[in-house]
Amino acid sequence: MATLIQAAGLLLATDLAFKAIAAAIAVIAGLGAGISMGLATGKAVEATARQPEAAGMIRSTLIMGLVFAETTALYGLIISLIIIFVL
């Protein structure tokens, strides 16, 4: 009986470790989104500096790109929360 309890505890510990690793990998999506948002913002500032008359079009295109990048980060966060709390 004691070995059965030990085996169950080991299984629970490894399951929790795998969940933590999977959640960490899913959250890495946020890192990629942050880097891409920084690069996109920098390029938009450069483009506005080169052509100030196109600032409105550049701004709207930038906002759409930032929305898509942020959605990627939110998907990673939601997947990591599902892995930890549901699975």
Residue, then its C-alpha position, 0 to 999 in steps of 0.5 A: m500500500a505504501t508503494l502505491i501511495q509513493a507511486a501516486g505522489l511521484l505521478l502527481a509531482t511529474d504531472l505538475a512538472f510537465k504542466a509547469i514546463a508546458a505553461a512556460i513554453a506557452v508563455i514564451a509567445g508573449l516574449g515574441a509578441g513583445i519583441s515584434m511590437g517594439l520593432a514595429t513601433g520603431k519602424a513606424v516612427e522611422a516611417t513617420a519621420r521620413q514621410p510626415e504626411a503619411a502619418g495617419m496611414i502609418r498609424s492605422t497600419l501600426i495599430m492593426g499590426l499591434v493588435f495581431a501581435e497582442t492577440t498572439a500573446l493573449y493566446g499564449l497566456i490563455i493556453s498556459l492558464i488552461i494547461i495549469f488549471v484545467l488539464 
